[in-house]
């Protein structure tokens, strides 16, 4: 088991955002997390990556690399294949092998495309990550890694472009590239197609499928066509609870999921009327595609 949560809970005052979630992910899986806004999806990601501390429950992670340095930084004993990362910081979870992207583009806008990935590669390394007295050009391995990532994500020709000049879809791809730096065991993608044009969505989806060939991936996504096309598994959160978890066809036919979120998606030949399957109160759509990157709240 790569990742496991047991009774994972997060309370904000009188609101329970994530409620006793038992979840497990096998290495090599691509699992989509879906549910209406306010279901607790982003909060779940924030718990897994150390942004938030759980109110109750446990999180365990078993990186395939088994790096002793990563284990020590995650606060676990060397030689133990499963790390208890329940109380780990974002830096510790990243060093352990869990990287993520965010709902809202989170890049250095005035740096070049190459520098954004190079900084991430440098930060993801060991004790030499921030030797500020060395010329940054001495870090040839970081540049080599960054260059390879740009080739993979289709932005090699934009290496010297200032990041703020990229299209929104290109920025989304770059965010995935930044998350790939350091070769994580698990990649968490929070609404990777949000606000992307139809042409751009196809490119982002192709990139996710390519990345999933050699990384475990979890993604939060509202575009149900994307979810159904690329997922090995789908887990559904509603009011902080995990109400369904299984293959796409099983989840699509689940009555509780239909009532809580899908609203008839997949029950008719024409799914266009269902848009991207959002529940009432979700953000506006254009052609069935989510155009607002607003969070799902606590």
C-alpha positions in Angstrom: 0.0 0.0 0.0 1.5 3.4 -1.0 -0.9 5.6 1.0 -3.4 4.9 3.7 -5.6 7.0 5.9 -7.4 5.7 9.0 -10.2 7.7 10.6 -8.9 10.9 9.0 -10.8 13.9 10.4 -10.5 17.6 10.3 -12.7 20.0 12.2 -12.9 23.8 11.9 -14.8 24.8 15.0 -18.2 23.2 14.7 -17.7 22.2 11.1 -16.3 18.7 10.2 -14.7 19.2 6.9 -13.3 15.6 6.6 -15.1 13.0 8.6 -13.4 9.7 9.5 -12.1 8.9 6.1 -10.5 5.5 5.6 -8.7 5.5 2.3 -6.0 3.5 0.7 -4.0 3.9 -2.6 -2.0 1.2 -4.3 1.3 2.2 -6.0 0.7 2.8 -9.7 -3.0 3.8 -9.4 -4.7 6.9 -10.8 -7.5 7.8 -8.5 -9.8 10.8 -9.0 -11.5 12.5 -6.0 -14.8 13.9 -6.8 -17.7 15.6 -5.0 -19.7 18.8 -4.8 -18.1 22.0 -3.6 -17.7 22.0 0.1 -17.3 18.2 0.2 -13.8 18.4 1.7 -11.7 17.4 -1.3 -9.0 20.1 -1.1 -9.0 19.8 2.7 -8.3 16.1 2.2 -5.3 17.0 0.0 -4.2 19.6 2.5 -4.1 16.9 5.3 -2.2 14.5 3.1 0.5 17.1 2.3 0.9 18.6 5.8 -0.8 22.0 5.1 -3.3 21.2 7.8 -3.0 19.0 10.9 -5.7 16.4 11.4 -8.0 16.6 14.3 -8.1 12.8 14.5 -6.9 9.9 12.6 -3.6 8.7 11.0 -1.9 9.0 7.6 0.7 6.4 6.5 2.9 6.6 3.4 5.3 3.9 2.0 7.6 5.5 -0.6 8.9 3.0 -3.1 12.3 4.6 -3.0 12.8 3.8 0.7 15.2 6.7 1.1 16.6 6.9 4.6 17.0 10.6 4.4 13.4 11.0 3.5 12.3 8.8 6.3 14.4 10.8 8.8 12.9 14.0 7.6 9.4 12.6 7.9 10.1 11.9 11.5 10.2 8.1 11.3 12.8 5.5 12.1 15.1 4.3 9.3 14.2 0.9 7.9 10.5 1.2 8.5 8.9 1.0 5.1 5.7 2.8 6.2 6.1 6.4 7.3 3.6 7.9 9.8 3.2 11.4 8.2 0.2 12.4 10.3 2.0 15.3 11.8 4.5 15.9 9.1 5.0 19.4 7.7 4.6 20.2 3.9 8.4 20.2 3.5 8.6 16.8 5.2 5.9 15.2 3.1 7.5 16.6 0.0 10.8 15.1 0.9 9.1 11.8 1.7 7.8 11.7 -1.9 4.4 13.4 -2.0 4.2 16.4 -4.4 1.2 18.5 -5.4 -0.3 21.2 -7.6 -2.9 23.7 -6.6 -6.4 24.9 -7.7 -5.0 28.3 -8.4 -1.8 28.6 -10.5 1.1 28.7 -8.0 4.3 29.6 -10.0 7.0 32.3 -10.0 5.5 34.5 -12.6 8.6 36.6 -13.4 11.0 33.7 -13.6 11.5 31.7 -16.8 9.8 28.4 -17.4 13.1 26.6 -16.9 13.9 28.5 -13.7 10.5 27.5 -12.2 11.3 23.8 -12.7 15.0 24.2 -11.7 14.1 25.8 -8.4 11.8 22.9 -7.7 14.4 20.4 -8.6 17.0 22.1 -6.4 14.5 22.3 -3.4 13.7 18.6 -3.8 17.3 17.4 -3.3 19.2 16.6 -0.1 21.6 18.6 2.0 23.0 20.7 -0.9 19.6 22.2 -1.8 20.3 25.7 -0.6 24.1 26.2 -0.6 23.7 29.9 -1.4 27.5 30.6 -1.6 27.7 28.5 -4.8 27.0 29.9 -8.2 23.6 28.6 -9.3 25.1 27.6 -12.6 27.2 25.0 -10.7 24.0 23.0 -10.2 24.2 21.3 -13.6 22.2 18.3 -12.4 19.3 20.5 -11.4 19.2 22.1 -14.9 19.5 18.7 -16.6 16.5 17.4 -14.6 14.5 20.6 -15.3 15.3 20.4 -19.1 14.2 16.8 -19.2 10.9 17.6 -17.4 10.2 20.5 -19.9 10.7 18.1 -22.8 8.3 15.7 -21.2 5.6 18.3 -20.6 6.0 19.8 -24.0 7.4 23.2 -23.0 11.0 22.7 -24.0 10.7 25.4 -26.7 9.4 27.8 -24.0 12.3 27.3 -21.6 13.4 30.9 -21.6 9.9 32.4 -21.7 8.8 34.4 -18.7 6.2 32.3 -17.0 3.6 35.0 -16.8 3.5 35.1 -20.6 2.4 31.5 -20.9 -1.2 30.6 -21.7 -3.3 29.3 -18.9 -3.1 25.8 -20.2 0.7 26.0 -20.5 0.8 27.2 -16.9 -1.2 24.2 -15.8 1.2 21.9 -17.6 4.2 23.7 -16.0 2.6 23.2 -12.6 2.6 19.5 -13.3 6.2 19.8 -14.4 7.2 21.6 -11.1 5.4 18.9 -9.1 7.4 16.2 -11.0 10.7 17.7 -10.0 12.5 15.3 -7.6 10.6 12.3 -9.0 7.9 11.9 -6.4 6.2 8.6 -5.6 2.8 10.3 -5.4 1.5 13.3 -7.3 -1.6 15.1 -6.1 -3.3 17.4 -8.8 -6.0 19.8 -7.6 -8.3 20.6 -10.5 -5.6 20.5 -13.2 -8.0 21.4 -16.0 -9.8 24.3 -14.2 -10.1 27.3 -16.5 -8.4 25.6 -19.4 -9.7 25.8 -23.0 -11.1 22.7 -24.7 -7.9 22.3 -26.7 -5.8 22.9 -23.6 -7.8 20.3 -21.7 -6.9 17.6 -24.2 -3.2 18.5 -23.8 -3.3 18.5 -20.0 -5.2 15.2 -20.0 -2.6 13.6 -22.3 0.1 14.8 -20.0 -1.6 13.4 -16.9 -1.9 10.0 -18.6 1.7 10.1 -19.5 2.8 11.0 -16.0 0.5 8.2 -14.6 2.4 5.7 -16.6 5.3 5.9 -14.1 3.8 7.7 -11.1 0.9 7.2 -8.7 -1.6 10.0 -9.2 -4.5 11.4 -7.2 -6.5 14.3 -8.7 -9.5 16.4 -7.8 -11.5 17.1 -10.9 -15.0 18.4 -11.8 -14.9 17.5 -15.5 -16.7 14.2 -15.5 -15.6 13.2 -19.0 -12.0 13.6 -17.9 -12.6 11.7 -14.7 -14.4 8.8 -16.4 -11.8 8.6 -19.2 -8.5 8.5 -17.2 -9.3 7.1 -13.7 -8.5 3.6 -12.5 -10.6 4.4 -9.4 -12.9 7.1 -8.3 -13.5 8.1 -4.6 -16.4 10.3 -3.8 -16.6 12.7 -0.9 -19.8 14.3 0.4 -20.0 16.5 3.4 -16.6 15.2 4.5 -17.5 11.5 4.3 -16.3 9.0 1.8 -19.5 7.7 0.3 -18.2 5.6 -2.6 -14.9 4.2 -3.8 -14.3 1.9 -6.8 -14.0 1.6 -10.6 -15.6 4.4 -12.6 -18.5 2.4 -13.9 -19.4 1.2 -10.4 -19.3 4.8 -8.9 -21.2 6.2 -11.9 -24.1 3.8 -11.2 -24.1 4.3 -7.4 -27.4 5.8 -6.3 -25.9 7.8 -3.4 -23.3 9.3 -5.8 -26.0 10.2 -8.3 -28.1 11.9 -5.7 -25.1 13.7 -4.0 -23.2 14.8 -7.1 -23.7 13.4 -10.5 -27.3 14.4 -11.0 -28.0 11.9 -13.7 -24.6 12.0 -15.5 -24.1 8.8 -17.6 -27.7 7.7 -17.3 -28.7 9.1 -20.7 -27.1 9.0 -24.1 -26.8 12.8 -24.1 -24.7 13.8 -21.1 -24.4 17.4 -22.3 -27.3 18.5 -20.2 -25.5 17.2 -17.2 -22.5 19.5 -17.9 -19.6 18.4 -15.8 -21.8 16.8 -13.2 -21.7 19.6 -10.6 -24.2 19.8 -7.8 -26.4 23.0 -7.4 -24.4 25.9 -6.2 -21.2 25.0 -8.0 -19.4 27.5 -10.2 -20.5 28.4 -13.7 -19.6 26.3 -16.7 -18.7 26.8 -20.4 -19.4 23.8 -22.6 -19.5 21.4 -19.6 -16.0 22.6 -18.5 -15.3 24.3 -15.1 -14.2 27.8 -15.6 -13.7 28.9 -12.1 -10.8 27.6 -10.0 -12.6 28.5 -6.7 -11.9 26.1 -3.9 -14.2 23.6 -2.4 -13.9 25.3 1.0 -13.4 23.4 4.2 
